[in-house]
Amino acid sequence: MTLNQQVNKFRSMISTWSDDYIEKSLFMIYIGTEDYLNFTKFNPTASASAQQAFVTSVTNKLKTDIGLLYSLGASKFAVPLLAPLGCLPIVRQEYKTGNDCYEPLNDLAKQHNEKIGPILNEYAKKPNGGFQFTVLDFYNAVILRTTRSYNYRFYVANSSCCGVGTHNAYGCGMANVHSKLCEYQRSYFFFDGRHNTEKAQEEIAHLLYGANTNVIHPMTVRELIVFPAKENMRELWEPNKPSIRRRRSSRDYLDLSAYY
């Protein structure tokens, strides 16, 4: 079900909740993974302009759907940036990158990410609009935990706990696929080819609720929930450059320790 279909489903059920309940509810939105995986798969030689056009189409749809939710009474939004899609085990396996990430997909994620904050700022700047939001730097949260995995007690960060293949990334739970399951899933960052383990998700949840402004900005989810409804935000989103900077050269790879 697409985000737009979900929003329309919500609209059809909106009488179930009071206006006050909707206004104080938190709407968390994370989309784009399947869009960019499929785009890269079916357009392996897409030009830079074609990539930009596709990113714009995805983010414009997101902007429209957020606007529709806002018009239906929603006012509190948490929007994580896209993860480094080129680092997913299924991507490493399909593109045969070994222990490296597939950078063209990471570049698409960064192009997507650089548009999210400005879209949300635009809604929040409306006078007396009461639009409130926060953005989680999911991209760098994942990069940090997969490149320095031992610091977070993830002992396998490039392959999956469940599946088959070079990165154990295909077929987890599928019929007629004899997928392997690891002995201790909490030592893995990825459970299957596309999804994190429970332990990884627990860490992301802690970041949502209590991390510093280099990770979630302009406020934590805890602060967003208790922020008075109908009030305009006191500060807006500002870019954390590493999560949106596209690949230029080897000199652009950063030491992320300063950001957490």
CORZI-V241625 format. One record per helix or strand of 3 or more residues. SS is the DSSP state (2 for helix, 1 for strand). FROM is the first residue (numbers start at 1). TO is the last residue. If there is no record, write none. Layout:
ss->(SS & SS)
from->(FROM & FROM)
to->(TO & TO)
This chain:
ss->(2 & 2 & 2 & 1 & 2 & 2 & 1 & 2 & 2 & 2 & 1 & 2 & 2 & 1 & 1 & 2 & 1 & 2 & 2 & 2 & 2 & 2)
from->(3 & 14 & 19 & 26 & 33 & 48 & 76 & 85 & 89 & 103 & 132 & 138 & 149 & 156 & 162 & 185 & 188 & 198 & 221 & 241 & 250 & 256)
to->(12 & 16 & 24 & 28 & 42 & 71 & 80 & 87 & 94 & 124 & 136 & 147 & 152 & 160 & 164 & 187 & 190 & 210 & 226 & 243 & 252 & 259)
